């Protein structure tokens, strides 16, 4: 693969920024300020912003259904907030915030941080950042084959009709995360970038951590907006941190913005990550379903319990439920951005943060796209604005000033690593779940009972893109029941074949193999069903591992380590 053509101080770059959240907008904005051309592609139908967005409620009320406010703890983001405040685009929110638990009396939450909100909703902050930028709205860059590194060292985006024909770029910035970002980079030559975007979804991080490597982990959070009749909800607080039960946050939008016509109050309730995972349903399959009614009812009962109302005393005039499937990171990459200089592709987002204070905040995402510019070449809730802003700006400065210098790509104890975010919104992160780098080979294995040595080189686990392996299947389930469950989340006719594995006497072994029609359907099935409790059992769903050359070298000692490449497994205590 050819190296990308060298960029010099006198060569303005043309950069595709994929993702129009705060990190992507901050990156594009800063690049434009530095004299470079940036095109931002966003999937939002009406406006950019991602989790920094708001809705207009029937009756005219503004509802923040994701990011609830922004704080400004860095000089650059503070300057931006003050500038936008002067223009009347943002305002300070002197919220009365309390802690609630089990219907007990509210306890005021102390804090001196200034909270900022958009003058007409959190979406106003994103709209202000997007002013003057080339933002292509409602554009989906396909996860499979959407970006291609060409023989001349340029990047090509495969865009839908109407999104523009100018689809070749000098550089690419990935400013979103989750499974789509992972799949988008699955075929690019920048393998370290793809490795960092590999994602697991969980409500917490399991223990057993070690320094180096790591798995990027996101939680899922439900957002319920509901309009309560006037006088039903408490009036002695504006927002609450809820402890215990399925709720984590409760806020009165009427305390920020004008109330709805008719006098009702529109509140936003955000769930814990554990509740989001336990009741996760693909957003496109949520509206009008029994699952939507069930989740809405559970969250309304949780609101009643938190504020001390009798069960079913809260009879909302309207409700709207949304699942943020990739809500917030539970761990952060301890570099403010990632840049592959050889292929000119980078990553920015709220999960890239050298400072724990900036992780999972709106401000942090802004700065990742702008660090101090070298002369040579020129925690907010559910919507990490601080972290996103800082990440986007920092990456833009690096791309403009030192594009030939890689950054943030080192894995291991001597380089960058994933670090648990303490007190991550929506769940208790615990310890991080570390893994070996995917291309390891020949390393020292760690695990249960000590270490073994791994021989062999290269390789790594490989998986069939369209085959699933299912564990912990309820014993009474047959193929038809399994297919119904999978197609409920992955789409009709997405299953080609399914086989429940049985013992010699014909009884189910609680395992099954499934072939899917497409890799996308297989990924959706894994995302939606892995960990879901069915028939009293926690289902385990994964892509089927290929057995054509993986497996570590000769194992010695008592541990269960990992190695890649050819070779035979050791017999004295596990694989190395």
LOVEX-108614 format. One record per residue (C-alpha): residue number from 1; chain; x, y, z. Coordinates in Angstrom, 1 decimal, m for minus. Each point is the difference from the previous one (the first is absolute). Layout:
// LOVEX-108614
> nr  kette  u  v  w
> NUM  A  X  Y  Z
...
This chain:
// LOVEX-108614
> nr  kette  u  v  w
> 1  A  0.0  0.0  0.0
> 2  A  1.5  3.4  m1.0
> 3  A  0.8  2.5  2.6
> 4  A  m2.1  3.2  0.1
> 5  A  1.5  2.9  m1.9
> 6  A  1.9  2.3  2.4
> 7  A  m1.8  3.1  1.2
> 8  A  1.8  3.3  0.5
> 9  A  m0.8  3.2  1.7
> 10  A  m1.0  1.6  m3.3
> 11  A  m2.3  m2.9  m1.0
> 12  A  m3.6  0.5  1.4
> 13  A  m1.5  m3.4  0.7
> 14  A  m3.5  m1.2  m0.9
> 15  A  m1.3  m2.0  2.9
> 16  A  m3.2  m2.1  0.3
> 17  A  m1.4  0.1  3.5
> 18  A  m2.4  m2.9  0.5
> 19  A  m2.3  0.9  2.9
> 20  A  m1.7  3.3  0.7
> 21  A  0.0  m0.1  3.8
> 22  A  2.0  2.4  2.1
> 23  A  3.4  m1.6  m0.7
> 24  A  m0.6  m0.1  m3.8
> 25  A  m1.3  3.6  m0.1
> 26  A  2.9  1.3  2.2
> 27  A  2.5  m1.8  m2.2
> 28  A  m1.5  1.4  m3.2
> 29  A  m0.3  3.5  1.5
> 30  A  3.6  0.1  1.1
> 31  A  1.3  m1.4  m3.4
> 32  A  m1.9  2.7  m1.8
> 33  A  1.4  2.7  2.3
> 34  A  3.5  m1.4  m0.9
> 35  A  m0.6  0.4  m3.7
> 36  A  m0.9  m3.6  m0.8
> 37  A  m3.1  m1.3  m1.7
> 38  A  m2.2  m2.3  2.1
> 39  A  m3.2  m1.7  m1.0
> 40  A  m2.1  m1.4  2.9
> 41  A  m2.4  m2.9  m0.7
> 42  A  m2.8  m0.5  2.5
> 43  A  m2.9  m2.4  0.2
> 44  A  m2.4  2.3  1.8
> 45  A  m3.1  0.7  m2.1
> 46  A  m0.4  3.6  0.9
> 47  A  3.1  1.3  1.8
> 48  A  3.4  m1.1  1.2
> 49  A  0.9  m0.5  3.7
> 50  A  m0.4  m3.7  0.8
> 51  A  m0.7  m0.3  3.7
> 52  A  0.2  3.8  0.3
> 53  A  m3.4  0.5  m1.5
> 54  A  m3.6  0.9  1.0
> 55  A  m3.5  m0.4  m1.1
> 56  A  m3.1  2.2  m0.3
> 57  A  m2.8  m1.5  2.0
> 58  A  m3.7  0.2  m1.2
> 59  A  m1.1  3.4  1.4
> 60  A  3.4  1.6  m0.6
> 61  A  2.1  m1.0  3.0
> 62  A  3.7  m0.7  m0.5
> 63  A  1.2  m3.4  1.2
> 64  A  3.6  m1.0  0.6
> 65  A  m0.1  m3.8  m0.5
> 66  A  3.7  m0.8  0.2
> 67  A  2.7  2.5  1.2
> 68  A  m1.5  1.9  2.9
> 69  A  2.5  2.8  0.3
> 70  A  3.7  0.9  m0.6
> 71  A  2.7  1.1  2.4
> 72  A  3.0  2.1  m1.0
> 73  A  3.2  m1.0  1.8
> 74  A  2.5  0.7  m2.8
> 75  A  1.1  3.4  m1.3
> 76  A  m1.1  m0.7  m3.6
> 77  A  m3.4  m1.4  0.8
> 78  A  m0.6  2.7  2.6
> 79  A  0.8  2.7  m2.6
> 80  A  m2.4  m1.6  m2.4
> 81  A  m2.8  m0.1  2.5
> 82  A  0.5  3.6  1.0
> 83  A  0.0  1.0  m3.7
> 84  A  m3.2  m1.9  m0.7
> 85  A  m1.5  1.4  3.2
> 86  A  0.7  3.6  m1.2
> 87  A  m1.7  m0.9  m3.3
> 88  A  m3.0  m1.2  1.9
> 89  A  0.4  m3.6  m1.3
> 90  A  0.7  m1.6  3.4
> 91  A  m0.8  0.9  3.6
> 92  A  0.9  m1.1  3.5
> 93  A  m2.4  m2.4  1.7
> 94  A  0.0  0.6  3.8
> 95  A  m1.6  m3.3  0.7
> 96  A  m1.0  m1.2  3.4
> 97  A  1.4  m3.5  m0.1
> 98  A  m0.8  m2.6  2.7
> 99  A  0.7  m3.7  0.7
> 100  A  m3.0  m2.3  0.2
> 101  A  m0.2  m3.6  1.3
> 102  A  m3.0  m2.1  0.7
> 103  A  m2.5  2.8  0.6
> 104  A  2.1  1.5  2.8
> 105  A  0.3  3.7  0.5
> 106  A  2.1  1.8  m2.7
> 107  A  3.6  0.8  0.9
> 108  A  1.5  3.0  m1.7
> 109  A  3.0  m0.8  m2.2
> 110  A  2.9  2.5  0.6
> 111  A  2.1  1.2  m2.9
> 112  A  1.4  3.2  m1.4
> 113  A  0.2  m0.9  m3.7
> 114  A  m1.9  2.4  m2.3
> 115  A  m2.5  m2.0  m2.1
> 116  A  m0.7  1.3  m3.5
> 117  A  m2.9  m0.9  m2.2
> 118  A  m1.0  1.2  m3.5
> 119  A  m2.3  2.9  0.0
> 120  A  m2.6  m2.1  m1.8
> 121  A  1.2  m3.5  0.9
> 122  A  3.3  m1.8  0.1
> 123  A  m0.2  m0.4  m3.8
> 124  A  0.8  3.8  m0.2
> 125  A  3.6  m0.7  1.1
> 126  A  0.5  m2.4  m2.8
> 127  A  m1.7  2.4  m2.5
> 128  A  2.4  2.8  1.1
> 129  A  3.0  m2.2  m0.6
> 130  A  m1.3  m0.9  m3.4
> 131  A  m0.3  3.6  m1.2
> 132  A  1.9  0.5  m3.2
> 133  A  1.0  m3.6  m0.3
> 134  A  m0.6  m2.4  m2.9
> 135  A  m2.3  m2.5  1.8
> 136  A  m1.7  m2.6  m2.2
> 137  A  m3.1  m0.8  2.0
> 138  A  m1.9  m3.3  m0.1
> 139  A  2.9  m1.8  m1.7
> 140  A  0.8  m3.6  1.0
> 141  A  3.5  m1.1  m0.9
> 142  A  m0.5  m3.8  m0.4
> 143  A  1.8  m2.0  2.7
> 144  A  1.0  m2.6  m2.6
> 145  A  2.3  1.5  m2.6
> 146  A  m1.0  3.6  0.8
> 147  A  3.6  1.2  0.1
> 148  A  2.8  m1.4  m2.2
> 149  A  3.7  0.8  0.0
> 150  A  1.0  0.3  m3.7
> 151  A  3.3  m0.8  m1.8
> 152  A  1.0  3.6  m0.2
> 153  A  m0.3  0.4  3.8
> 154  A  m3.3  1.9  m0.1
> 155  A  m3.2  m1.0  1.8
> 156  A  m3.2  m0.5  m1.8
> 157  A  m3.4  0.1  1.6
> 158  A  m2.9  m1.9  m1.5
> 159  A  m2.9  2.4  0.4
> 160  A  m3.8  m0.3  m0.7
> 161  A  m1.4  1.9  m2.9
> 162  A  m0.5  3.7  0.8
> 163  A  2.9  0.2  2.5
> 164  A  2.4  1.4  m2.5
> 165  A  2.4  m1.4  m2.6
> 166  A  3.2  1.4  1.6
> 167  A  0.8  m3.1  2.0
> 168  A  3.8  m0.1  0.0
> 169  A  1.9  1.2  3.0
> 170  A  3.6  0.4  1.3
> 171  A  m1.0  m1.1  3.5
> 172  A  m2.9  m1.6  1.9
> 173  A  m1.1  0.7  3.6
> 174  A  m2.3  m2.6  1.7
> 175  A  m2.0  2.1  2.5
> 176  A  m2.5  m2.6  1.1
> 177  A  0.2  m3.4  1.7
> 178  A  m1.8  m3.3  0.5
> 179  A  m0.5  m2.8  m2.4
> 180  A  m0.4  2.2  m3.0
> 181  A  3.4  1.6  0.5
> 182  A  1.5  m3.4  0.6
> 183  A  m1.5  m1.4  m3.3
> 184  A  0.9  3.2  m1.9
> 185  A  3.7  m0.6  0.7
> 186  A  0.0  m3.8  m0.3
> 187  A  1.5  0.0  m3.4
> 188  A  2.4  3.0  0.1
> 189  A  3.8  m0.6  0.2
> 190  A  0.2  2.0  3.2
> 191  A  m0.4  m3.1  2.2
> 192  A  0.8  1.7  3.3
> 193  A  m2.8  2.5  m0.6
> 194  A  m2.4  m2.8  m0.6
> 195  A  1.2  m1.8  3.1
> 196  A  m0.7  3.0  2.2
> 197  A  m3.5  0.3  m1.3
> 198  A  m1.0  m3.6  0.9
> 199  A  m2.8  0.3  2.4
> 200  A  m1.8  m2.0  2.6
> 201  A  m3.3  1.1  1.6
> 202  A  m0.4  m0.5  3.8
> 203  A  m1.5  1.7  3.0
> 204  A  3.4  m0.2  1.9
> 205  A  3.6  m1.1  m0.5
> 206  A  0.9  m3.4  1.3
> 207  A  3.0  m0.4  2.3
> 208  A  3.2  m1.8  m0.7
> 209  A  1.7  3.0  m1.6
> 210  A  3.6  0.5  m0.9
> 211  A  1.8  3.0  m1.5
> 212  A  0.3  0.2  m3.7
> 213  A  m2.3  m0.8  m2.9
> 214  A  m3.7  0.1  0.8
> 215  A  m3.5  m0.2  m1.3
> 216  A  m2.1  3.1  m0.8
> 217  A  m3.2  m0.5  2.0
> 218  A  m3.3  2.0  m0.4
> 219  A  m3.2  m0.2  2.0
> 220  A  m3.6  0.4  m1.3
> 221  A  m2.4  2.5  1.6
> 222  A  m3.7  0.6  m0.4
> 223  A  m1.3  3.6  m0.2
> 224  A  m3.6  0.5  0.9
> 225  A  m1.6  3.4  m0.5
> 226  A  m3.4  0.3  1.6
> 227  A  m2.4  2.9  0.5
> 228  A  m1.5  0.1  3.5
> 229  A  m3.1  2.0  0.9
> 230  A  0.9  3.2  1.9
> 231  A  0.4  m0.5  3.7
> 232  A  0.6  m3.8  m0.1
> 233  A  3.8  m0.1  0.1
> 234  A  2.0  1.7  2.8
> 235  A  0.8  3.6  m0.2
> 236  A  2.9  0.2  2.4
> 237  A  2.7  m1.1  m2.5
> 238  A  0.8  0.4  m3.7
> 239  A  2.0  m3.2  m0.5
> 240  A  1.0  m3.0  2.0
> 241  A  2.6  m2.7  0.1
> 242  A  m1.9  m3.1  0.8
> 243  A  1.6  m2.8  2.0
> 244  A  m1.2  m3.5  0.0
> 245  A  m2.5  m1.6  m2.5
> 246  A  m0.1  0.5  m3.7
> 247  A  0.3  3.8  m0.1
> 248  A  3.2  2.1  0.1
> 249  A  m1.2  3.5  m0.9
> 250  A  m3.2  2.0  0.0
> 251  A  m0.4  3.6  m1.2
> 252  A  m2.8  2.5  m0.6
> 253  A  0.5  1.6  m3.4
> 254  A  m2.4  2.8  1.1
> 255  A  2.7  1.1  2.4
> 256  A  2.3  0.7  m3.0
> 257  A  m2.5  1.1  m2.7
> 258  A  m3.5  1.2  m0.5
> 259  A  m2.7  m2.5  1.1
> 260  A  m2.3  m1.9  m2.3
> 261  A  m3.3  1.6  m1.0
> 262  A  m2.7  m1.0  2.4
> 263  A  2.2  0.3  3.1
> 264  A  1.5  m3.5  0.1
> 265  A  3.6  m0.7  0.9
> 266  A  2.2  m2.1  m2.3
> 267  A  2.6  m2.0  1.9
> 268  A  2.9  m2.2  m1.2
> 269  A  0.8  m3.2  1.8
> 270  A  3.2  m1.9  m0.9
> 271  A  0.5  m3.6  1.0
> 272  A  3.0  m1.8  1.4
> 273  A  2.2  m2.0  m2.4
> 274  A  m1.1  m3.2  1.7
> 275  A  m3.7  0.7  m0.8
> 276  A  0.9  1.0  m3.5
> 277  A  1.8  m3.3  m0.7
> 278  A  m2.6  m2.1  1.7
> 279  A  m2.8  1.5  m2.2
> 280  A  1.9  0.8  m3.2
> 281  A  m2.0  0.0  m3.2
> 282  A  1.3  1.4  m3.3
> 283  A  m1.3  3.6  m0.2
> 284  A  m1.6  m0.5  m3.4
> 285  A  m2.0  m2.9  1.4
> 286  A  m1.1  1.8  3.2
> 287  A  m2.8  2.3  m1.0
> 288  A  m3.5  m1.3  0.5
> 289  A  1.1  m3.4  1.5
> 290  A  m0.7  m1.8  3.2
> 291  A  3.6  0.6  0.9
> 292  A  m0.5  3.8  m0.2
> 293  A  m3.0  m0.2  2.2
> 294  A  1.7  m2.2  2.5
> 295  A  3.2  2.1  0.3
> 296  A  m2.1  3.2  0.2
> 297  A  m2.1  m1.4  2.8
> 298  A  3.0  m1.2  2.0
> 299  A  1.7  3.4  m0.3
> 300  A  m3.1  1.8  1.0
> 301  A  m0.4  m2.2  3.1
> 302  A  3.7  0.7  0.8
> 303  A  m0.7  3.7  m0.2
> 304  A  m2.9  m0.3  2.4
> 305  A  2.1  m2.0  2.4
> 306  A  2.9  2.5  m0.1
> 307  A  m2.1  3.1  0.7
> 308  A  m2.4  m1.7  2.5
> 309  A  m3.2  m0.2  m2.1
> 310  A  m2.4  m2.9  0.3
> 311  A  0.2  m2.7  m2.7
> 312  A  m1.7  1.1  m3.2
> 313  A  m0.7  3.5  1.5
> 314  A  2.0  1.4  m2.9
> 315  A  m2.3  0.1  m3.0
> 316  A  2.0  1.7  m2.7
> 317  A  m1.7  1.9  m2.8
> 318  A  2.6  m1.2  m2.5
> 319  A  3.1  m2.1  0.0
> 320  A  2.9  m0.6  m2.4
> 321  A  2.5  m2.8  0.5
> 322  A  3.4  m0.2  m1.7
> 323  A  2.9  m2.5  0.4
> 324  A  3.5  1.4  m0.2
> 325  A  1.7  m3.3  m0.9
> 326  A  3.5  1.5  0.1
> 327  A  m0.6  2.4  2.8
> 328  A  3.2  0.6  2.0
> 329  A  3.4  m1.6  0.2
> 330  A  0.9  m1.8  3.2
> 331  A  3.7  0.2  m0.7
> 332  A  2.1  2.7  m1.6
> 333  A  3.0  m0.3  m2.3
> 334  A  2.7  2.1  1.8
> 335  A  1.0  2.0  m3.0
> 336  A  m2.1  3.0  m1.1
> 337  A  m0.2  m1.3  m3.6
> 338  A  1.4  m2.6  m2.3
> 339  A  1.8  0.6  m3.3
> 340  A  1.5  m2.5  m2.4
> 341  A  2.5  2.1  m2.0
> 342  A  0.8  m2.7  m2.6
> 343  A  m3.6  m0.2  m1.2
> 344  A  m1.3  3.4  1.2
> 345  A  m2.9  m1.2  2.0
> 346  A  m0.9  1.1  3.5
> 347  A  m2.5  m0.4  2.9
> 348  A  m1.6  2.6  2.2
> 349  A  m2.7  m0.4  2.6
> 350  A  m1.1  0.3  3.6
> 351  A  1.8  m3.2  0.8
> 352  A  3.4  1.3  m0.9
> 353  A  1.2  1.9  3.1
> 354  A  3.4  0.4  1.5
> 355  A  m1.7  1.5  3.0
> 356  A  m2.6  m1.8  2.0
> 357  A  m1.8  3.3  0.6
> 358  A  m0.7  0.4  m3.7
> 359  A  m1.1  m3.6  m0.7
> 360  A  m3.7  m0.4  m0.9
> 361  A  m0.7  3.7  m0.2
> 362  A  m1.0  2.3  m2.8
> 363  A  3.0  2.2  0.6
> 364  A  2.4  m2.9  m0.3
> 365  A  m1.3  m1.0  m3.4
> 366  A  0.5  3.6  m1.3
> 367  A  3.7  0.2  1.0
> 368  A  0.8  m3.3  m1.6
> 369  A  m0.5  1.4  m3.4
> 370  A  2.7  3.6  1.6
> 371  A  3.2  0.0  2.1
> 372  A  2.3  3.1  0.1
> 373  A  0.9  0.6  m3.6
> 374  A  3.8  m0.4  m0.7
> 375  A  1.4  3.1  m1.9
> 376  A  1.3  m2.3  m2.8
> 377  A  m3.3  m0.7  m1.6
> 378  A  m2.8  1.3  0.9
> 379  A  m17.8  m10.9  21.0
> 380  A  m3.3  1.2  m1.2
> 381  A  m2.8  m2.6  m0.1
> 382  A  m0.5  m2.3  m3.0
> 383  A  1.9  2.1  m2.5
> 384  A  3.6  0.6  0.9
> 385  A  0.3  3.5  m1.3
> 386  A  3.2  1.1  1.8
> 387  A  1.9  m3.1  m1.0
> 388  A  m1.3  0.0  m3.5
> 389  A  0.8  3.6  m0.6
> 390  A  3.6  m0.3  1.3
> 391  A  0.6  m3.1  m2.0
> 392  A  m1.2  1.4  m3.3
> 393  A  2.1  3.2  0.2
> 394  A  3.1  m1.8  1.1
> 395  A  m0.1  m2.4  m2.9
> 396  A  m0.5  2.8  m2.5
> 397  A  3.0  1.9  1.4
> 398  A  2.1  m3.1  m0.3
> 399  A  m1.2  m0.8  m3.5
> 400  A  0.8  3.5  m1.1
> 401  A  3.4  0.4  1.8
> 402  A  1.6  m3.4  0.0
> 403  A  m1.8  m2.3  m2.4
> 404  A  3.1  m2.2  m0.4
> 405  A  0.1  m0.8  3.7
> 406  A  m2.2  m2.9  1.3
> 407  A  m1.7  0.5  3.3
> 408  A  m2.0  m2.1  2.5
> 409  A  0.5  m3.3  m1.8
> 410  A  2.3  m1.9  2.5
> 411  A  m1.5  m2.9  1.8
> 412  A  1.5  m1.5  3.1
> 413  A  1.4  1.0  3.4
> 414  A  2.4  2.5  m1.6
> 415  A  m2.5  1.7  m2.2
> 416  A  m3.6  1.1  0.1
> 417  A  m2.6  m2.2  1.6
> 418  A  m3.7  m0.2  1.0
> 419  A  m0.7  1.3  3.4
> 420  A  m3.3  m0.5  1.9
> 421  A  m2.0  3.2  0.4
> 422  A  m0.8  0.2  3.7
> 423  A  m3.7  0.8  0.6
> 424  A  m0.9  m0.3  m3.7
> 425  A  m3.6  1.1  m0.5
> 426  A  m2.5  m2.8  m0.3
> 427  A  2.0  m2.6  1.8
> 428  A  2.8  m0.9  2.3
> 429  A  3.1  m0.8  m2.1
> 430  A  2.0  m2.0  2.5
> 431  A  3.3  m1.2  m1.5
> 432  A  0.8  m0.1  m3.7
> 433  A  0.1  m3.1  m2.1
> 434  A  3.4  m0.1  m1.6
> 435  A  1.0  m2.2  m3.0
> 436  A  3.2  m0.6  m1.9
> 437  A  0.5  2.0  m3.2
> 438  A  m1.6  m1.9  m2.9
> 439  A  3.3  m0.6  m1.9
> 440  A  2.0  m1.2  3.1
> 441  A  1.6  m3.4  m0.5
> 442  A  3.0  m1.2  2.0
> 443  A  m0.9  1.9  3.2
> 444  A  m0.2  m1.2  3.6
> 445  A  m3.5  m1.2  0.8
> 446  A  m1.8  1.1  3.1
> 447  A  m3.2  m1.3  1.7
> 448  A  m1.2  m2.6  2.4
> 449  A  2.8  m1.3  2.1
> 450  A  3.0  1.7  m1.5
> 451  A  1.8  0.4  m3.3
> 452  A  1.0  m2.1  m2.9
> 453  A  2.1  0.8  m2.9
> 454  A  m1.5  0.4  m3.5
> 455  A  2.0  m1.0  m3.1
> 456  A  m1.0  0.5  m3.6
> 457  A  m0.5  3.3  m1.6
> 458  A  m2.7  2.1  m1.6
> 459  A  m3.5  m1.2  m0.8
> 460  A  m2.6  0.8  2.6
> 461  A  m3.5  m1.3  0.4
> 462  A  m2.1  m0.1  m3.1
> 463  A  m3.7  m0.2  m0.3
> 464  A  m2.7  m0.8  m2.6
> 465  A  m1.8  3.2  m0.7
> 466  A  m3.4  m1.7  m0.5
> 467  A  0.1  m2.9  2.4
> 468  A  m1.2  0.2  3.6
> 469  A  0.7  m2.3  2.9
> 470  A  m2.6  0.1  2.8
> 471  A  0.6  m1.1  3.6
> 472  A  m2.5  m0.2  2.9
> 473  A  m3.0  m0.6  m2.2
> 474  A  m3.0  m1.0  2.0
> 475  A  m0.2  m3.8  m0.2
> 476  A  m3.6  0.0  m1.1
> 477  A  0.7  2.2  m3.1
> 478  A  0.0  m1.5  m3.5
> 479  A  1.3  1.5  m3.2
> 480  A  m3.3  1.8  m0.8
> 481  A  0.0  1.9  3.4
> 482  A  3.6  1.0  m0.4
> 483  A  m0.5  1.3  m3.6
> 484  A  m3.0  2.0  1.2
> 485  A  2.1  1.6  2.7
> 486  A  2.9  0.9  m2.3
> 487  A  m2.2  1.3  m2.8
> 488  A  m1.8  2.2  2.5
> 489  A  3.2  2.1  0.4
> 490  A  1.9  m0.7  m3.2
> 491  A  m2.9  0.3  m2.4
> 492  A  m2.4  m2.4  m1.9
> 493  A  1.6  m2.7  m2.0
> 494  A  3.5  0.8  1.4
> 495  A  0.6  m3.6  1.1
> 496  A  1.1  m2.5  m2.7
> 497  A  0.2  m3.1  2.2
> 498  A  0.0  m0.9  3.7
> 499  A  0.9  m3.2  1.8
> 500  A  m0.4  m0.7  3.7
> 501  A  2.7  m2.4  1.1
> 502  A  m1.2  m3.1  1.7
> 503  A  1.6  m2.9  1.9
> 504  A  m0.1  m3.6  m1.1
> 505  A  m3.4  m0.5  1.7
> 506  A  m1.4  2.9  m2.0
> 507  A  m0.2  2.5  2.9
> 508  A  1.0  3.6  m0.5
> 509  A  3.5  0.9  1.2
> 510  A  m1.0  3.7  0.4
> 511  A  2.1  1.0  m3.0
> 512  A  m0.7  0.8  m3.6
> 513  A  1.6  1.0  m3.3
> 514  A  m1.6  2.6  m2.2
> 515  A  0.8  1.2  m3.5
> 516  A  m1.1  3.6  m0.8
> 517  A  m0.7  1.4  m3.4
> 518  A  2.3  3.0  0.4
> 519  A  2.9  1.1  2.3
> 520  A  m2.1  3.0  1.0
> 521  A  m2.8  m2.2  1.3
> 522  A  2.5  m2.2  1.8
> 523  A  1.5  3.1  1.8
> 524  A  m3.5  1.2  0.9
> 525  A  m0.9  m3.4  1.5
> 526  A  3.2  0.0  2.1
> 527  A  m0.6  3.6  1.1
> 528  A  m3.6  m0.5  1.0
> 529  A  0.0  m3.5  1.4
> 530  A  3.3  m0.6  1.7
> 531  A  m0.7  0.2  3.7
> 532  A  m3.8  0.1  m0.3
> 533  A  m1.8  m2.1  2.5
> 534  A  m2.4  m2.5  m1.6
> 535  A  m1.7  m2.8  1.9
> 536  A  1.9  0.8  3.1
> 537  A  3.4  m0.3  m1.8
> 538  A  2.4  2.7  m1.2
> 539  A  0.5  m0.7  m3.7
> 540  A  3.5  0.1  m1.3
> 541  A  0.2  0.8  m3.8
> 542  A  3.2  0.5  m1.9
> 543  A  1.4  m0.3  m3.5
> 544  A  1.3  m3.6  m0.6
> 545  A  3.7  m0.2  0.3
> 546  A  2.0  m1.4  m2.9
> 547  A  2.4  m2.9  0.7
> 548  A  2.3  0.5  m3.0
> 549  A  3.3  1.0  1.4
> 550  A  m0.6  1.9  3.3
> 551  A  1.1  m1.3  3.4
> 552  A  3.1  0.7  1.9
> 553  A  3.5  m1.5  0.2
> 554  A  1.2  m2.6  2.5
> 555  A  m1.4  0.7  3.4
> 556  A  2.0  m0.4  3.2
> 557  A  m0.8  0.7  3.6
> 558  A  m3.3  0.3  1.7
> 559  A  m1.8  2.9  m1.6
> 560  A  m2.5  0.5  m2.7
> 561  A  1.6  2.4  m2.2
> 562  A  m0.5  1.0  m3.6
> 563  A  2.1  m0.2  m3.1
> 564  A  m0.6  0.0  m3.6
> 565  A  1.3  m1.8  m3.1
> 566  A  0.6  m3.6  m0.7
> 567  A  1.2  m2.6  2.5
> 568  A  m1.4  m2.4  2.5
> 569  A  m1.7  0.8  3.3
> 570  A  2.0  m0.8  3.2
> 571  A  m1.3  m2.7  2.3
> 572  A  1.2  1.2  3.4
> 573  A  m2.6  2.5  1.1
> 574  A  m1.6  1.5  m3.1
> 575  A  0.9  1.8  m3.2
> 576  A  2.6  2.6  m0.4
